[in-house]
Amino acid sequence: MLQPKIVDIEAFDDYTLRLIYANGEEKFFDVRPYICGEWFGRLRDTSYFKTVRVLPDGSGIEWADGQDIAPHELYEAG
């Protein structure tokens, strides 16, 4: 399934993300199950977690060090 582009994102202290899509949909995604191991463990730092950004083309999201979550996962599980 081709999901709409992400136009905005907001990160909350409880490790959830609010995603706004180009079609007007708003979805919430719980990142807590992903926060394990060395790579994704960095997301435990809420200051770092809140640095998440939308990719310039709206196709996904990422954090400063390159952690990301598959766009279809964000859309389907949100």
N, CA, C and O atoms as a GROMACS GRO file, in nm:
protein
  312
    1MET      N    1   0.084  -0.118   0.000
    1MET     CA    2   0.000   0.000   0.000
    1MET      C    3   0.089   0.125   0.000
    1MET      O    4   0.184   0.134   0.077
    2LEU      N    5   0.057   0.217  -0.084
    2LEU     CA    6   0.131   0.342  -0.090
    2LEU      C    7   0.065   0.441   0.005
    2LEU      O    8  -0.051   0.478  -0.013
    3GLN      N    9   0.138   0.482   0.106
    3GLN     CA   10   0.082   0.574   0.204
    3GLN      C   11   0.106   0.718   0.161
    3GLN      O   12   0.199   0.746   0.085
    4PRO      N   13   0.020   0.811   0.209
    4PRO     CA   14   0.040   0.951   0.175
    4PRO      C   15   0.168   1.006   0.237
    4PRO      O   16   0.222   0.947   0.331
    5LYS      N   17   0.215   1.116   0.184
    5LYS     CA   18   0.336   1.180   0.238
    5LYS      C   19   0.310   1.235   0.377
    5LYS      O   20   0.199   1.279   0.409
    6ILE      N   21   0.414   1.231   0.459
    6ILE     CA   22   0.408   1.289   0.594
    6ILE      C   23   0.440   1.437   0.579
    6ILE      O   24   0.539   1.474   0.516
    7VAL      N   25   0.357   1.523   0.639
    7VAL     CA   26   0.382   1.667   0.629
    7VAL      C   27   0.428   1.729   0.761
    7VAL      O   28   0.487   1.837   0.762
    8ASP      N   29   0.400   1.660   0.872
    8ASP     CA   30   0.443   1.714   1.002
    8ASP      C   31   0.452   1.601   1.103
    8ASP      O   32   0.388   1.497   1.089
    9ILE      N   33   0.534   1.624   1.205
    9ILE     CA   34   0.553   1.524   1.311
    9ILE      C   35   0.575   1.595   1.443
    9ILE      O   36   0.633   1.703   1.448
   10GLU      N   37   0.527   1.533   1.549
   10GLU     CA   38   0.550   1.585   1.684
   10GLU      C   39   0.583   1.466   1.774
   10GLU      O   40   0.516   1.363   1.768
   11ALA      N   41   0.685   1.480   1.856
   11ALA     CA   42   0.727   1.374   1.948
   11ALA      C   43   0.689   1.411   2.090
   11ALA      O   44   0.704   1.526   2.131
   12PHE      N   45   0.639   1.314   2.165
   12PHE     CA   46   0.594   1.335   2.302
   12PHE      C   47   0.684   1.261   2.401
   12PHE      O   48   0.753   1.166   2.365
   13ASP      N   49   0.682   1.306   2.526
   13ASP     CA   50   0.765   1.246   2.632
   13ASP      C   51   0.737   1.098   2.655
   13ASP      O   52   0.823   1.027   2.706
   14ASP      N   53   0.618   1.051   2.619
   14ASP     CA   54   0.584   0.910   2.640
   14ASP      C   55   0.626   0.822   2.522
   14ASP      O   56   0.580   0.708   2.509
   15TYR      N   57   0.714   0.875   2.436
   15TYR     CA   58   0.769   0.802   2.322
   15TYR      C   59   0.664   0.771   2.215
   15TYR      O   60   0.673   0.669   2.146
   16THR      N   61   0.567   0.858   2.203
   16THR     CA   62   0.474   0.846   2.092
   16THR      C   63   0.500   0.960   1.994
   16THR      O   64   0.551   1.066   2.029
   17LEU      N   65   0.462   0.934   1.870
   17LEU     CA   66   0.475   1.033   1.764
   17LEU      C   67   0.336   1.065   1.710
   17LEU      O   68   0.252   0.976   1.694
   18ARG      N   69   0.314   1.190   1.683
   18ARG     CA   70   0.192   1.234   1.615
   18ARG      C   71   0.233   1.267   1.472
   18ARG      O   72   0.316   1.356   1.449
   19LEU      N   73   0.176   1.197   1.377
   19LEU     CA   74   0.210   1.214   1.236
   19LEU      C   75   0.091   1.275   1.163
   19LEU      O   76  -0.023   1.231   1.180
   20ILE      N   77   0.118   1.377   1.083
   20ILE     CA   78   0.015   1.440   1.001
   20ILE      C   79   0.050   1.409   0.855
   20ILE      O   80   0.162   1.431   0.811
   21TYR      N   81  -0.048   1.358   0.783
   21TYR     CA   82  -0.028   1.317   0.645
   21TYR      C   83  -0.091   1.418   0.548
   21TYR      O   84  -0.181   1.494   0.584
   22ALA      N   85  -0.042   1.417   0.426
   22ALA     CA   86  -0.087   1.512   0.323
   22ALA      C   87  -0.237   1.501   0.294
   22ALA      O   88  -0.298   1.598   0.248
   23ASN      N   89  -0.295   1.386   0.321
   23ASN     CA   90  -0.439   1.370   0.297
   23ASN      C   91  -0.523   1.414   0.417
   23ASN      O   92  -0.645   1.396   0.417
   24GLY      N   93  -0.459   1.473   0.518
   24GLY     CA   94  -0.530   1.523   0.636
   24GLY      C   95  -0.539   1.424   0.751
   24GLY      O   96  -0.584   1.460   0.860
   25GLU      N   97  -0.498   1.301   0.729
   25GLU     CA   98  -0.502   1.202   0.837
   25GLU      C   99  -0.402   1.237   0.946
   25GLU      O  100  -0.294   1.290   0.919
   26GLU      N  101  -0.439   1.205   1.069
   26GLU     CA  102  -0.352   1.222   1.186
   26GLU      C  103  -0.343   1.086   1.252
   26GLU      O  104  -0.444   1.023   1.281
   27LYS      N  105  -0.221   1.041   1.276
   27LYS     CA  106  -0.200   0.910   1.339
   27LYS      C  107  -0.100   0.924   1.453
   27LYS      O  108  -0.011   1.009   1.450
   28PHE      N  109  -0.117   0.839   1.551
   28PHE     CA  110  -0.024   0.833   1.664
   28PHE      C  111   0.045   0.698   1.660
   28PHE      O  112  -0.018   0.594   1.639
   29PHE      N  113   0.177   0.702   1.679
   29PHE     CA  114   0.258   0.580   1.672
   29PHE      C  115   0.341   0.567   1.798
   29PHE      O  116   0.412   0.660   1.837
   30ASP      N  117   0.332   0.451   1.863
   30ASP     CA  118   0.406   0.422   1.986
   30ASP      C  119   0.544   0.365   1.950
   30ASP      O  120   0.553   0.257   1.892
   31VAL      N  121   0.649   0.436   1.985
   31VAL     CA  122   0.785   0.393   1.951
   31VAL      C  123   0.846   0.304   2.060
   31VAL      O  124   0.950   0.242   2.037
   32ARG      N  125   0.783   0.295   2.176
   32ARG     CA  126   0.841   0.219   2.288
   32ARG      C  127   0.887   0.077   2.253
   32ARG      O  128   0.994   0.036   2.298
   33PRO      N  129   0.811   0.000   2.174
   33PRO     CA  130   0.858  -0.136   2.142
   33PRO      C  131   0.989  -0.139   2.063
   33PRO      O  132   1.055  -0.243   2.059
   34TYR      N  133   1.026  -0.030   2.001
   34TYR     CA  134   1.148  -0.024   1.919
   34TYR      C  135   1.271   0.019   1.998
   34TYR      O  136   1.384   0.003   1.953
   35ILE      N  137   1.248   0.074   2.117
   35ILE     CA  138   1.358   0.133   2.193
   35ILE      C  139   1.434   0.025   2.270
   35ILE      O  140   1.412   0.004   2.389
   36CYS      N  141   1.522  -0.044   2.200
   36CYS     CA  142   1.604  -0.147   2.262
   36CYS      C  143   1.734  -0.158   2.183
   36CYS      O  144   1.744  -0.111   2.070
   37GLY      N  145   1.831  -0.218   2.244
   37GLY     CA  146   1.960  -0.233   2.179
   37GLY      C  147   2.037  -0.103   2.174
   37GLY      O  148   1.990   0.001   2.219
   38GLU      N  149   2.154  -0.111   2.119
   38GLU     CA  150   2.242   0.006   2.115
   38GLU      C  151   2.192   0.113   2.018
   38GLU      O  152   2.194   0.232   2.050
   39TRP      N  153   2.148   0.071   1.899
   39TRP     CA  154   2.109   0.166   1.795
   39TRP      C  155   1.982   0.243   1.831
   39TRP      O  156   1.984   0.366   1.835
   40PHE      N  157   1.873   0.173   1.856
   40PHE     CA  158   1.748   0.240   1.890
   40PHE      C  159   1.741   0.280   2.036
   40PHE      O  160   1.655   0.360   2.074
   41GLY      N  161   1.829   0.226   2.118
   41GLY     CA  162   1.834   0.262   2.260
   41GLY      C  163   1.860   0.410   2.282
   41GLY      O  164   1.822   0.465   2.386
   42ARG      N  165   1.924   0.474   2.187
   42ARG     CA  166   1.949   0.620   2.198
   42ARG      C  167   1.819   0.698   2.211
   42ARG      O  168   1.817   0.808   2.265
   43LEU      N  169   1.711   0.641   2.160
   43LEU     CA  170   1.582   0.710   2.164
   43LEU      C  171   1.526   0.723   2.305
   43LEU      O  172   1.433   0.800   2.328
   44ARG      N  173   1.583   0.649   2.402
   44ARG     CA  174   1.540   0.662   2.542
   44ARG      C  175   1.562   0.803   2.596
   44ARG      O  176   1.489   0.850   2.683
   45ASP      N  177   1.662   0.870   2.543
   45ASP     CA  178   1.690   1.009   2.582
   45ASP      C  179   1.581   1.095   2.517
   45ASP      O  180   1.582   1.115   2.395
   46THR      N  181   1.488   1.146   2.597
   46THR     CA  182   1.375   1.220   2.539
   46THR      C  183   1.419   1.344   2.461
   46THR      O  184   1.353   1.383   2.365
   47SER      N  185   1.529   1.405   2.501
   47SER     CA  186   1.578   1.520   2.423
   47SER      C  187   1.617   1.475   2.282
   47SER      O  188   1.585   1.542   2.184
   48TYR      N  189   1.684   1.362   2.274
   48TYR     CA  190   1.720   1.309   2.142
   48TYR      C  191   1.596   1.261   2.068
   48TYR      O  192   1.582   1.285   1.948
   49PHE      N  193   1.506   1.193   2.138
   49PHE     CA  194   1.382   1.142   2.076
   49PHE      C  195   1.307   1.255   2.006
   49PHE      O  196   1.250   1.235   1.899
   50LYS      N  197   1.307   1.371   2.067
   50LYS     CA  198   1.232   1.485   2.012
   50LYS      C  199   1.300   1.551   1.892
   50LYS      O  200   1.247   1.647   1.836
   51THR      N  201   1.418   1.502   1.853
   51THR     CA  202   1.485   1.558   1.735
   51THR      C  203   1.434   1.494   1.606
   51THR      O  204   1.484   1.526   1.498
   52VAL      N  205   1.338   1.405   1.615
   52VAL     CA  206   1.285   1.339   1.495
   52VAL      C  207   1.238   1.444   1.394
   52VAL      O  208   1.186   1.550   1.430
   53ARG      N  209   1.258   1.411   1.268
   53ARG     CA  210   1.217   1.504   1.163
   53ARG      C  211   1.158   1.427   1.045
   53ARG      O  212   1.183   1.308   1.028
   54VAL      N  213   1.079   1.498   0.966
   54VAL     CA  214   1.022   1.442   0.844
   54VAL      C  215   1.130   1.455   0.735
   54VAL      O  216   1.194   1.560   0.723
   55LEU      N  217   1.149   1.351   0.657
   55LEU     CA  218   1.241   1.358   0.544
   55LEU      C  219   1.192   1.465   0.447
   55LEU      O  220   1.072   1.486   0.434
   56PRO      N  221   1.284   1.532   0.378
   56PRO     CA  222   1.247   1.643   0.290
   56PRO      C  223   1.138   1.610   0.188
   56PRO      O  224   1.057   1.696   0.153
   57ASP      N  225   1.134   1.486   0.139
   57ASP     CA  226   1.033   1.450   0.040
   57ASP      C  227   0.905   1.395   0.103
   57ASP      O  228   0.812   1.357   0.032
   58GLY      N  229   0.899   1.392   0.238
   58GLY     CA  230   0.779   1.346   0.308
   58GLY      C  231   0.759   1.195   0.307
   58GLY      O  232   0.653   1.146   0.347
   59SER      N  233   0.859   1.122   0.261
   59SER     CA  234   0.845   0.977   0.249
   59SER      C  235   0.867   0.901   0.378
   59SER      O  236   0.836   0.782   0.385
   60GLY      N  237   0.919   0.966   0.482
   60GLY     CA  238   0.946   0.897   0.607
   60GLY      C  239   0.996   0.994   0.713
   60GLY      O  240   0.985   1.116   0.698
   61ILE      N  241   1.051   0.937   0.819
   61ILE     CA  242   1.104   1.015   0.931
   61ILE      C  243   1.241   0.962   0.966
   61ILE      O  244   1.278   0.851   0.929
   62GLU      N  245   1.317   1.044   1.039
   62GLU     CA  246   1.445   0.995   1.090
   62GLU      C  247   1.492   1.082   1.205
   62GLU      O  248   1.448   1.196   1.223
   63TRP      N  249   1.584   1.024   1.283
   63TRP     CA  250   1.650   1.096   1.390
   63TRP      C  251   1.789   1.135   1.343
   63TRP      O  252   1.835   1.090   1.238
   64ALA      N  253   1.857   1.219   1.419
   64ALA     CA  254   1.984   1.278   1.380
   64ALA      C  255   2.091   1.175   1.342
   64ALA      O  256   2.169   1.198   1.250
   65ASP      N  257   2.096   1.062   1.412
   65ASP     CA  258   2.198   0.962   1.383
   65ASP      C  259   2.154   0.859   1.279
   65ASP      O  260   2.227   0.765   1.249
   66GLY      N  261   2.035   0.878   1.223
   66GLY     CA  262   1.989   0.790   1.116
   66GLY      C  263   1.887   0.686   1.154
   66GLY      O  264   1.842   0.611   1.068
   67GLN      N  265   1.849   0.676   1.281
   67GLN     CA  266   1.745   0.581   1.317
   67GLN      C  267   1.617   0.620   1.243
   67GLN      O  268   1.586   0.738   1.227
   68ASP      N  269   1.545   0.519   1.198
   68ASP     CA  270   1.419   0.546   1.130
   68ASP      C  271   1.325   0.428   1.151
   68ASP      O  272   1.366   0.322   1.199
   69ILE      N  273   1.200   0.448   1.115
   69ILE     CA  274   1.100   0.342   1.121
   69ILE      C  275   1.034   0.340   0.983
   69ILE      O  276   1.003   0.445   0.927
   70ALA      N  277   1.012   0.222   0.931
   70ALA     CA  278   0.957   0.207   0.796
   70ALA      C  279   0.827   0.286   0.782
   70ALA      O  280   0.739   0.276   0.867
   71PRO      N  281   0.815   0.364   0.676
   71PRO     CA  282   0.696   0.446   0.657
   71PRO      C  283   0.566   0.367   0.656
   71PRO      O  284   0.465   0.415   0.709
   72HIS      N  285   0.565   0.248   0.598
   72HIS     CA  286   0.442   0.169   0.597
   72HIS      C  287   0.403   0.124   0.738
   72HIS      O  288   0.285   0.112   0.769
   73GLU      N  289   0.502   0.101   0.823
   73GLU     CA  290   0.474   0.065   0.962
   73GLU      C  291   0.410   0.181   1.036
   73GLU      O  292   0.312   0.163   1.110
   74LEU      N  293   0.465   0.300   1.017
   74LEU     CA  294   0.409   0.418   1.080
   74LEU      C  295   0.264   0.437   1.041
   74LEU      O  296   0.179   0.468   1.124
   75TYR      N  297   0.236   0.419   0.913
   75TYR     CA  298   0.101   0.445   0.861
   75TYR      C  299   0.003   0.335   0.902
   75TYR      O  300  -0.107   0.364   0.948
   76GLU      N  301   0.043   0.210   0.885
   76GLU     CA  302  -0.048   0.100   0.912
   76GLU      C  303  -0.073   0.077   1.061
   76GLU      O  304  -0.183   0.039   1.100
   77ALA      N  305   0.030   0.098   1.144
   77ALA     CA  306   0.015   0.074   1.289
   77ALA      C  307  -0.023   0.200   1.366
   77ALA      O  308  -0.050   0.193   1.485
   78GLY      N  309  -0.025   0.312   1.299
   78GLY     CA  310  -0.059   0.439   1.364
   78GLY      C  311  -0.205   0.453   1.389
   78GLY      O  312  -0.249   0.554   1.444
   0.00000   0.00000   0.00000
